[in-house]
Amino acid sequence: MNSIDNNDNVLYLTSEVPPSINNDYLKPRAVMIHGKPMSMMYETKKAKDYKKKFKKHIKEEVKKQGFVREDGKYVMLEWTFYFARSNQDTNNYLKVPIDSITDSEMIWKDDNLSMNTDVDIFYDSKNPHVEIKLYYLDKIGIFKNQDELDLFVDNNCSNCKKGNKIGQKGGCSFYKKALENRIQDEIDMEEMECSVRKPV
């Protein structure tokens, strides 16, 4: 697992157990379209009420804890669940709070940057809830951190005829794709070596 990014920009959130995507998130509703009955999904009142309440909590905690949004960075969410029953599945309870975080606009622009892990699961019928620890990662594209990216550039791009494109055009197509987190046959992920580099 990635470690916290050498800073104190960490956000702690506590929530009631969110609505489950299986039972409490979306429900079908029959509607008439052009005189024909159609089934459409709608968000339940329970989900809407939860999102409104949790979004308010996020905004309050961001301000209270001094959390600073860092655009473009991957975000780790560590979840600790306290369920009322032992037959509840954590995977069913992530969607609604993650949508709430997106709607708050306090953490990310798009939840495609979110990475989630279950830290622990407990059973507490008296106080079921969820605790979330949220922080940004050092990860840059396929690289674990800035040091690994710099080493890749030193060992590959600096010795390549295309290397000067980093300063001129943001890099060659292989470099740009690596920053976009794209796996490429031309870059060995274990050795972090580019097989298409052309010696200067």
C-alpha positions as semicolon CSV with decimal commas, in nm:
position;residue;x (nm);y (nm);z (nm)
1;M;0,000;0,000;0,000
2;N;0,116;0,353;-0,070
3;S;0,215;0,559;0,230
4;I;0,099;0,908;0,311
5;D;0,275;1,157;0,086
6;N;0,523;1,300;0,335
7;N;0,278;1,567;0,447
8;D;0,002;1,620;0,697
9;N;-0,273;1,680;0,442
10;V;-0,498;1,403;0,572
11;L;-0,876;1,415;0,612
12;Y;-1,072;1,203;0,860
13;L;-1,444;1,155;0,801
14;T;-1,710;0,968;0,997
15;S;-2,043;0,866;0,851
16;E;-2,346;0,661;0,935
17;V;-2,349;0,339;0,732
18;P;-2,435;0,465;0,380
19;P;-2,728;0,342;0,174
20;S;-2,650;0,013;0,001
21;I;-2,644;0,008;-0,379
22;N;-2,835;-0,321;-0,360
23;N;-3,139;-0,192;-0,176
24;D;-3,130;0,179;-0,098
25;Y;-2,965;0,369;-0,384
26;L;-3,166;0,339;-0,706
27;K;-3,523;0,216;-0,757
28;P;-3,721;0,155;-1,077
29;R;-4,014;0,377;-1,165
30;A;-4,265;0,330;-1,445
31;V;-4,309;0,634;-1,670
32;M;-4,492;0,698;-1,996
33;I;-4,277;0,811;-2,292
34;H;-4,453;0,875;-2,623
35;G;-4,749;0,679;-2,493
36;K;-4,538;0,375;-2,404
37;P;-4,460;0,254;-2,052
38;M;-4,087;0,262;-1,972
39;S;-3,893;0,172;-1,663
40;M;-3,644;0,433;-1,537
41;M;-3,416;0,431;-1,235
42;Y;-3,435;0,709;-0,980
43;E;-3,234;0,795;-0,672
44;T;-3,416;0,712;-0,349
45;K;-3,500;0,968;-0,082
46;K;-3,271;0,777;0,156
47;A;-2,977;0,819;-0,082
48;K;-3,053;1,187;-0,146
49;D;-3,084;1,262;0,225
50;Y;-2,759;1,078;0,301
51;K;-2,567;1,262;0,027
52;K;-2,693;1,601;0,143
53;K;-2,595;1,531;0,504
54;F;-2,257;1,374;0,424
55;K;-2,165;1,651;0,176
56;K;-2,225;1,907;0,452
57;H;-2,008;1,700;0,689
58;I;-1,725;1,686;0,431
59;K;-1,724;2,063;0,383
60;E;-1,724;2,123;0,758
61;E;-1,439;1,878;0,819
62;V;-1,226;2,009;0,531
63;K;-1,242;2,354;0,689
64;K;-1,201;2,229;1,046
65;Q;-0,903;2,002;0,967
66;G;-0,736;2,244;0,724
67;F;-0,741;1,993;0,441
68;V;-0,620;2,132;0,108
69;R;-0,744;2,004;-0,229
70;E;-0,461;1,893;-0,460
71;D;-0,594;1,862;-0,815
72;G;-0,471;1,584;-1,041
73;K;-0,340;1,360;-0,763
74;Y;-0,462;1,012;-0,685
75;V;-0,650;0,985;-0,358
76;M;-0,636;0,692;-0,116
77;L;-0,948;0,626;0,089
78;E;-0,900;0,386;0,379
79;W;-1,235;0,251;0,501
80;T;-1,311;0,106;0,844
81;F;-1,663;-0,033;0,869
82;Y;-1,865;-0,087;1,185
83;F;-2,164;-0,289;1,066
84;A;-2,476;-0,376;1,262
85;R;-2,487;-0,724;1,105
86;S;-2,227;-0,974;0,989
87;N;-2,388;-1,030;0,648
88;Q;-2,316;-0,679;0,514
89;D;-2,074;-0,649;0,221
90;T;-1,841;-0,346;0,215
91;N;-1,851;-0,325;-0,167
92;N;-2,217;-0,230;-0,153
93;Y;-2,152;0,077;0,063
94;L;-1,885;0,272;-0,129
95;K;-2,084;0,421;-0,419
96;V;-2,304;0,672;-0,236
97;P;-2,034;0,828;-0,012
98;I;-1,792;0,849;-0,306
99;D;-2,061;1,027;-0,508
100;S;-2,109;1,261;-0,210
101;I;-1,736;1,338;-0,205
102;T;-1,747;1,416;-0,577
103;D;-2,053;1,639;-0,531
104;S;-1,881;1,830;-0,250
105;E;-1,606;1,943;-0,494
106;M;-1,367;1,956;-0,197
107;I;-1,142;1,657;-0,280
108;W;-1,131;1,586;-0,654
109;K;-1,287;1,680;-0,985
110;D;-1,363;1,320;-1,081
111;D;-1,368;1,003;-0,872
112;N;-1,156;0,822;-1,133
113;L;-0,866;0,936;-0,913
114;S;-0,998;0,753;-0,606
115;M;-0,831;0,436;-0,478
116;N;-1,012;0,245;-0,205
117;T;-0,905;-0,011;0,050
118;D;-1,082;-0,175;0,343
119;V;-0,869;-0,137;0,652
120;D;-1,095;-0,328;0,889
121;I;-1,447;-0,450;0,951
122;F;-1,614;-0,462;1,292
123;Y;-1,965;-0,542;1,409
124;D;-2,130;-0,293;1,642
125;S;-2,507;-0,312;1,663
126;K;-2,518;-0,017;1,904
127;N;-2,321;0,226;1,687
128;P;-2,293;0,119;1,322
129;H;-2,087;0,370;1,122
130;V;-1,800;0,416;0,879
131;E;-1,465;0,587;0,932
132;I;-1,269;0,713;0,631
133;K;-0,907;0,827;0,623
134;L;-0,836;1,018;0,302
135;Y;-0,503;1,142;0,163
136;Y;-0,329;1,218;-0,165
137;L;-0,065;0,986;-0,310
138;D;0,277;1,070;-0,449
139;K;0,198;0,855;-0,754
140;I;0,251;1,029;-1,090
141;G;0,122;0,816;-1,380
142;I;0,297;0,479;-1,372
143;F;0,560;0,615;-1,135
144;K;0,537;0,568;-0,758
145;N;0,662;0,919;-0,687
146;Q;0,859;1,214;-0,824
147;D;1,194;1,047;-0,742
148;E;1,108;0,743;-0,955
149;L;0,994;0,969;-1,240
150;D;1,315;1,173;-1,218
151;L;1,524;0,854;-1,221
152;F;1,336;0,729;-1,528
153;V;1,402;1,058;-1,708
154;D;1,771;1,051;-1,610
155;N;1,819;0,689;-1,721
156;N;1,609;0,703;-2,036
157;C;1,497;1,041;-2,167
158;S;1,824;1,223;-2,092
159;N;2,010;0,970;-2,309
160;C;1,753;0,974;-2,590
161;K;1,725;1,193;-2,900
162;K;1,358;1,241;-2,812
163;G;1,442;1,348;-2,459
164;N;1,453;1,718;-2,542
165;K;1,081;1,699;-2,620
166;I;1,008;1,695;-2,246
167;G;1,109;2,059;-2,230
168;Q;0,969;2,151;-2,571
169;K;0,645;1,956;-2,616
170;G;0,596;1,784;-2,282
171;G;0,778;1,469;-2,391
172;C;0,751;1,200;-2,655
173;S;0,432;0,991;-2,689
174;F;0,571;0,713;-2,465
175;Y;0,660;0,959;-2,190
176;K;0,319;1,128;-2,212
177;K;0,135;0,795;-2,196
178;A;0,341;0,694;-1,893
179;L;0,227;1,013;-1,717
180;E;-0,133;0,921;-1,810
181;N;-0,090;0,593;-1,620
182;R;-0,095;0,384;-1,940
183;I;0,086;0,051;-1,952
184;Q;0,305;0,015;-2,263
185;D;0,508;-0,278;-2,394
186;E;0,788;-0,032;-2,465
187;I;0,840;0,048;-2,095
188;D;0,956;-0,229;-1,863
189;M;0,760;-0,170;-1,540
190;E;1,005;-0,366;-1,324
191;E;1,325;-0,210;-1,450
192;M;1,163;0,120;-1,552
193;E;1,348;0,113;-1,882
194;C;1,226;0,236;-2,219
195;S;1,310;0,004;-2,508
196;V;1,258;0,266;-2,779
197;R;1,504;0,525;-2,658
198;K;1,740;0,640;-2,928
199;P;2,091;0,720;-2,800
200;V;2,206;1,077;-2,849
